[in-house]
């Protein structure tokens, strides 16, 4: 048995995924043509179409970035088990997951309620000017209530995927039950070859669901640390792993709108976008586990440092875009060049989100992690 170690390059991949999600939402707000590929939504002559209809759009591949997060979650559920054979983390992982996730969600939802009550959400008004009304104009336009915000935070986002107050919370439902699914499979069959059959059956059952990346992430982990002999030689071929990395990135670059693909390199592919993202994410992660060069780049110290803030960043960024970013745009839209304003808005919004994520990590997330650890230790001994 091997000892589990910190995989800094996968932390770096999480940071890149987080940036992709931020870019995706910012573009949806202020350059919606890059997403829709509809000329009426363009703010440039052709740049948005070039960006949105080519592999360049992976820079704002938010939907792909979320699937990378999910695949990594599935990977890390199995990581310690496949290295050490330890099952304790599987048994307590779901309980710890809830308490690790919950405190930041509650704090952000309360903050969203306060901001909505103060009329700080400007996304509807800004979307009318930016041409993004159909994408972001309808978020948080209801009358807020503290009970509804807390219900969503404590229960709704976990059990039903409720995300009325904070749109990105849809992810939490899959994160919670995806972790439970993988923990159950490995607890029951992790030491049996029958697990491969269960992987295959589960993958077929959930092929159209966002539980699939959790399964694929676990398979990636299994094949990496319990490598079959037939795969070991293939995994050592660097050219093959490089092709797998490029292939995964190409699948992840498929335009998320899934429409108006005529005339692009994507027109020859079936419209199975989410499946492409799920398969592409697992290909990228498997390749990175076997390629030293890209792994070294992703181990860049600023990436590793930023990784500790990615959860808070994910929870906070959409709120910042709907309030500060849209308010900033409305205040200056008739006073300066659109693209200069967008660039300035992007930089300030990103810095503001990062600062708040730092505060969230220090004063909310870390106490939640300590609480989760204590609760997990209690279940380990009872």
C-alpha positions as CSV (number, residue, x, y, z in Angstrom):
1,X,0.0,0.0,0.0
2,X,1.2,3.5,-0.8
3,X,0.8,6.7,1.2
4,X,-1.6,9.4,0.0
5,X,0.2,12.6,-1.0
6,X,-1.0,16.0,-2.1
7,X,-1.4,16.3,-5.8
8,X,-0.6,19.9,-6.4
9,X,-1.2,19.8,-10.2
10,X,-4.8,18.7,-9.7
11,X,-5.3,21.7,-7.4
12,X,-3.9,23.8,-10.2
13,X,-6.5,22.2,-12.6
14,X,-9.2,23.1,-10.1
15,X,-8.1,26.7,-10.2
16,X,-8.1,26.8,-14.0
17,X,-11.6,25.3,-13.9
18,X,-12.7,28.0,-11.5
19,X,-11.4,30.7,-13.8
20,X,-13.2,29.1,-16.7
21,X,-16.5,29.3,-14.8
22,X,-15.9,33.0,-13.9
23,X,-15.0,33.8,-17.5
24,X,-18.1,31.9,-18.8
25,X,-20.5,33.9,-16.6
26,X,-18.8,37.2,-17.2
27,X,-19.1,36.6,-21.0
28,X,-22.8,35.6,-20.6
29,X,-23.4,39.0,-18.9
30,X,-21.5,41.3,-21.2
31,X,-20.6,39.5,-24.4
32,X,-23.5,37.1,-24.9
33,X,-22.8,36.6,-28.6
34,X,-19.8,34.6,-27.7
35,X,-22.2,32.1,-26.1
36,X,-25.2,32.3,-28.3
37,X,-23.3,32.9,-31.7
38,X,-26.3,35.1,-32.7
39,X,-25.2,38.3,-34.5
40,X,-27.8,40.4,-32.7
41,X,-25.9,39.7,-29.5
42,X,-22.5,40.7,-30.8
43,X,-20.6,43.7,-29.5
44,X,-17.8,43.2,-32.0
45,X,-17.8,42.6,-35.7
46,X,-16.5,39.0,-35.6
47,X,-14.3,38.4,-32.5
48,X,-17.2,37.0,-30.5
49,X,-18.1,34.5,-33.2
50,X,-14.4,33.4,-33.6
51,X,-14.0,33.0,-29.9
52,X,-17.3,31.1,-29.4
53,X,-17.1,28.8,-32.4
54,X,-13.5,27.6,-32.0
55,X,-11.4,25.8,-29.3
56,X,-10.6,29.3,-28.0
57,X,-13.9,29.1,-26.1
58,X,-12.4,26.7,-23.7
59,X,-11.0,29.7,-22.0
60,X,-14.5,30.5,-20.9
61,X,-15.6,26.8,-20.8
62,X,-17.6,27.1,-17.6
63,X,-19.7,24.0,-18.2
64,X,-16.6,22.0,-18.9
65,X,-15.0,23.5,-15.8
66,X,-17.9,22.3,-13.6
67,X,-17.5,18.7,-15.0
68,X,-13.8,18.8,-14.2
69,X,-14.8,19.7,-10.6
70,X,-17.2,16.8,-10.5
71,X,-14.7,14.4,-12.0
72,X,-12.0,15.4,-9.5
73,X,-14.5,14.9,-6.7
74,X,-15.1,11.3,-7.8
75,X,-11.4,10.8,-8.1
76,X,-10.6,12.1,-4.6
77,X,-13.4,9.9,-3.0
78,X,-11.4,6.9,-4.2
79,X,-7.9,8.3,-3.9
80,X,-7.1,7.4,-0.3
81,X,-8.9,4.1,-0.6
82,X,-7.1,2.8,-3.6
83,X,-3.7,3.9,-2.2
84,X,-4.1,2.7,1.4
85,X,-7.1,0.4,1.4
86,X,-8.6,2.5,4.2
87,X,-12.4,2.5,4.3
88,X,-13.0,4.9,7.2
89,X,-12.9,7.9,5.0
90,X,-15.6,6.4,2.8
91,X,-18.0,5.8,5.7
92,X,-17.7,9.3,7.2
93,X,-17.0,11.2,4.0
94,X,-20.6,12.1,3.2
95,X,-21.3,13.4,6.7
96,X,-18.1,15.4,6.6
97,X,-19.0,16.7,3.1
98,X,-22.2,18.2,4.3
99,X,-20.7,20.0,7.2
100,X,-17.7,21.1,5.2
101,X,-20.0,22.6,2.5
102,X,-22.8,24.0,4.6
103,X,-21.4,27.1,6.4
104,X,-20.2,29.0,3.3
105,X,-23.5,28.3,1.6
106,X,-25.5,29.7,4.5
107,X,-23.4,32.8,4.8
108,X,-23.5,33.6,1.1
109,X,-27.3,33.0,0.9
110,X,-27.9,35.3,3.9
111,X,-25.7,37.9,2.1
112,X,-27.7,37.5,-1.1
113,X,-30.9,38.0,0.8
114,X,-29.6,41.2,2.3
115,X,-28.4,42.5,-1.1
116,X,-31.7,41.6,-2.8
117,X,-33.6,43.4,0.0
118,X,-31.5,46.5,-0.6
119,X,-32.1,46.4,-4.3
120,X,-28.4,45.7,-5.1
121,X,-29.1,43.1,-7.8
122,X,-28.8,45.0,-11.1
123,X,-28.6,42.1,-13.5
124,X,-32.0,42.6,-15.1
125,X,-31.4,46.2,-15.8
126,X,-27.8,45.7,-17.1
127,X,-28.8,42.7,-19.3
128,X,-31.3,44.9,-21.2
129,X,-28.4,47.2,-22.2
130,X,-25.9,44.5,-22.8
131,X,-28.2,42.3,-24.8
132,X,-28.0,39.4,-22.4
133,X,-31.5,39.5,-21.0
134,X,-32.5,35.9,-22.0
135,X,-29.3,34.5,-20.3
136,X,-29.0,36.5,-17.1
137,X,-31.9,38.9,-16.9
138,X,-34.3,36.8,-14.8
139,X,-32.0,35.8,-12.0
140,X,-33.0,37.0,-8.5
141,X,-36.0,39.1,-9.6
142,X,-38.4,37.7,-7.1
143,X,-39.2,39.1,-3.6
144,X,-36.6,37.6,-1.2
145,X,-37.4,36.0,2.1
146,X,-34.9,34.9,4.8
147,X,-36.7,31.6,5.4
148,X,-36.5,30.8,1.7
149,X,-32.8,31.7,1.6
150,X,-32.0,29.5,4.7
151,X,-34.2,26.6,3.4
152,X,-32.3,26.6,0.2
153,X,-28.9,26.7,2.0
154,X,-29.6,24.0,4.7
155,X,-31.7,21.6,2.7
156,X,-32.9,22.6,-0.7
157,X,-29.6,22.7,-2.6
158,X,-28.5,19.4,-1.1
159,X,-31.7,17.4,-1.6
160,X,-33.5,18.9,-4.6
161,X,-30.9,21.0,-6.3
162,X,-32.7,24.2,-5.3
163,X,-30.7,27.3,-6.5
164,X,-33.2,30.2,-6.7
165,X,-31.1,32.5,-4.6
166,X,-27.6,31.5,-5.8
167,X,-27.6,30.0,-9.3
168,X,-24.4,28.0,-9.0
169,X,-25.8,26.0,-6.1
170,X,-27.3,23.5,-8.6
171,X,-23.8,21.9,-8.4
172,X,-24.2,21.0,-4.7
173,X,-26.9,18.4,-5.2
174,X,-24.6,16.4,-7.5
175,X,-21.6,17.0,-5.3
176,X,-23.4,15.6,-2.3
177,X,-25.2,12.6,-3.8
178,X,-22.3,11.9,-6.3
179,X,-20.0,11.5,-3.3
180,X,-22.5,9.3,-1.6
181,X,-22.9,7.1,-4.7
182,X,-19.1,6.5,-5.1
183,X,-18.6,6.0,-1.3
184,X,-21.3,3.3,-1.4
185,X,-19.9,1.5,-4.4
186,X,-16.3,1.4,-3.0
187,X,-17.5,0.5,0.6
188,X,-19.3,-2.5,-0.8
189,X,-17.2,-3.6,-3.7
190,X,-14.0,-1.7,-3.6
191,X,-11.9,-4.8,-3.1
192,X,-13.8,-6.9,-5.6
193,X,-13.4,-7.1,-9.3
194,X,-17.1,-6.8,-9.5
195,X,-16.7,-3.1,-9.0
196,X,-15.8,-2.8,-12.7
197,X,-19.2,-4.2,-13.7
198,X,-20.9,-1.8,-11.3
199,X,-18.9,1.1,-12.8
200,X,-20.1,0.1,-16.2
201,X,-23.7,-0.4,-15.2
202,X,-23.8,2.9,-13.2
203,X,-22.2,4.8,-16.2
204,X,-25.0,3.5,-18.5
205,X,-27.7,4.4,-16.0
206,X,-26.3,7.9,-15.4
207,X,-25.0,8.6,-18.9
208,X,-27.4,11.5,-19.3
209,X,-26.9,12.7,-15.8
210,X,-24.2,14.8,-14.0
211,X,-23.5,11.8,-11.7
212,X,-21.5,10.3,-14.6
213,X,-18.4,12.4,-14.0
214,X,-18.2,11.2,-10.4
215,X,-18.2,7.6,-11.8
216,X,-15.6,8.4,-14.4
217,X,-13.4,10.2,-11.9
218,X,-13.4,7.1,-9.7
219,X,-12.6,4.9,-12.7
220,X,-9.6,7.2,-13.5
221,X,-8.4,6.9,-9.9
222,X,-8.9,3.1,-9.9
223,X,-7.1,2.6,-13.2
224,X,-4.2,4.9,-12.1
225,X,-3.5,3.3,-8.7
226,X,-4.8,-0.3,-9.4
227,X,-3.5,-0.3,-12.9
228,X,-4.3,-3.5,-15.0
229,X,-1.2,-4.9,-16.7
230,X,-2.7,-4.3,-20.2
231,X,-3.1,-0.6,-19.4
232,X,0.3,0.0,-17.7
233,X,2.3,-0.1,-20.9
234,X,-0.1,2.3,-22.7
235,X,-0.1,4.7,-19.8
236,X,3.7,5.0,-20.0
237,X,3.6,6.1,-23.6
238,X,4.0,9.8,-23.4
239,X,2.9,10.5,-26.9
240,X,-0.4,8.6,-26.3
241,X,-1.0,10.5,-23.0
242,X,-0.3,13.8,-24.8
243,X,-2.9,12.8,-27.5
244,X,-5.4,11.9,-24.7
245,X,-4.8,15.4,-23.1
246,X,-5.4,17.2,-26.4
247,X,-8.4,15.0,-27.2
248,X,-9.9,15.8,-23.8
249,X,-9.3,19.5,-24.2
250,X,-10.9,19.4,-27.7
251,X,-14.0,17.7,-26.3
252,X,-14.1,20.3,-23.5
253,X,-14.0,23.1,-26.1
254,X,-17.3,22.1,-27.8
255,X,-19.4,25.3,-27.9
256,X,-21.8,25.1,-24.9
257,X,-24.8,26.5,-26.8
258,X,-24.9,23.4,-29.0
259,X,-26.5,25.3,-31.8
260,X,-25.5,27.1,-35.0
261,X,-22.5,24.7,-35.5
262,X,-22.8,24.9,-39.3
263,X,-19.6,26.0,-40.9
264,X,-17.5,25.2,-37.8
265,X,-15.2,22.2,-37.1
266,X,-17.9,21.0,-34.6
267,X,-20.6,20.5,-37.2
268,X,-19.5,16.9,-37.8
269,X,-20.1,15.8,-34.2
270,X,-23.4,14.8,-32.7
271,X,-24.9,17.2,-30.2
272,X,-23.9,15.3,-27.1
273,X,-22.3,18.2,-25.4
274,X,-22.5,17.3,-21.7
275,X,-21.3,13.7,-22.5
276,X,-18.3,15.3,-24.4
277,X,-17.5,17.4,-21.3
278,X,-17.7,14.4,-19.0
279,X,-15.5,12.2,-21.1
280,X,-13.2,15.0,-21.9
281,X,-12.7,15.9,-18.2
282,X,-11.8,12.3,-17.4
283,X,-9.3,12.1,-20.3
284,X,-7.6,15.3,-19.2
285,X,-7.2,14.2,-15.6
286,X,-6.0,10.7,-16.6
287,X,-3.4,12.3,-19.0
288,X,-2.2,14.7,-16.3
289,X,-1.6,11.9,-13.9
290,X,0.9,10.4,-16.4
291,X,2.5,13.5,-17.9
292,X,5.2,15.3,-15.9
293,X,5.4,18.4,-18.0
294,X,1.8,19.7,-17.9
295,X,1.6,18.5,-14.2
296,X,4.6,20.7,-13.4
297,X,3.0,23.7,-15.0
298,X,-0.2,23.2,-13.0
299,X,1.9,22.9,-9.8
300,X,2.7,26.6,-10.2
301,X,2.8,28.0,-6.6
302,X,0.2,30.8,-7.2
303,X,-2.2,28.1,-8.5
304,X,-1.7,25.9,-5.4
305,X,-2.1,29.0,-3.2
306,X,-5.3,30.1,-4.9
307,X,-6.8,26.6,-4.7
308,X,-7.8,27.0,-1.1
309,X,-10.2,29.8,-2.2
310,X,-11.9,28.0,-5.1
311,X,-15.0,26.9,-3.2
312,X,-15.7,30.3,-1.8
313,X,-14.9,31.8,-5.2
314,X,-17.5,29.6,-6.9
315,X,-20.2,30.4,-4.3
316,X,-19.5,34.2,-4.4
317,X,-18.7,35.0,-8.0
318,X,-22.2,35.0,-9.5
319,X,-23.5,37.3,-6.7
320,X,-20.7,39.7,-7.5
321,X,-21.5,39.7,-11.2
322,X,-25.2,40.4,-10.5
323,X,-24.5,43.2,-8.1
324,X,-21.2,45.0,-8.4
325,X,-20.3,44.1,-12.0
326,X,-23.8,45.0,-13.3
327,X,-23.9,48.2,-11.2
328,X,-20.5,49.2,-12.3
329,X,-21.5,48.7,-15.9
330,X,-24.7,50.7,-15.5
331,X,-22.8,53.6,-13.9
332,X,-20.3,53.9,-16.7
333,X,-21.8,52.5,-19.8
334,X,-22.5,55.8,-21.4
335,X,-19.2,57.4,-20.2
336,X,-16.5,55.2,-21.8
337,X,-15.8,52.7,-24.6
338,X,-17.7,49.4,-24.1
339,X,-14.6,47.2,-24.4
340,X,-12.5,49.3,-22.1
341,X,-15.3,49.3,-19.6
342,X,-15.7,45.5,-19.9
343,X,-11.9,44.9,-19.3
344,X,-11.9,47.2,-16.3
345,X,-15.1,45.6,-14.9
346,X,-13.6,42.2,-15.4
347,X,-10.4,43.0,-13.5
348,X,-12.1,44.7,-10.6
349,X,-14.8,42.1,-10.3
350,X,-12.2,39.3,-10.3
351,X,-10.1,41.0,-7.6
352,X,-13.2,41.7,-5.5
353,X,-14.4,38.1,-5.7
354,X,-10.9,36.9,-4.8
355,X,-10.7,39.1,-1.7
356,X,-14.1,38.0,-0.5
357,X,-13.2,34.4,-1.2
358,X,-10.1,34.9,1.0
359,X,-12.2,36.2,3.8
360,X,-14.7,33.4,3.3
361,X,-12.0,30.9,3.5
362,X,-10.4,32.3,6.7
363,X,-13.5,33.1,8.7
364,X,-16.2,30.7,7.4
365,X,-14.8,27.8,5.4
366,X,-11.9,26.9,7.8
367,X,-14.1,26.7,10.8
368,X,-16.5,24.6,8.8
369,X,-13.6,22.2,7.9
370,X,-12.7,21.9,11.6
371,X,-16.3,21.2,12.5
372,X,-16.5,18.6,9.8
373,X,-13.3,17.0,11.1
374,X,-14.7,16.8,14.6
375,X,-18.0,15.3,13.5
376,X,-16.1,12.8,11.3
377,X,-13.9,11.8,14.2
378,X,-17.0,11.2,16.3
379,X,-18.5,8.9,13.7
380,X,-15.2,7.1,13.3
381,X,-15.3,6.1,17.0
382,X,-19.0,5.3,17.4
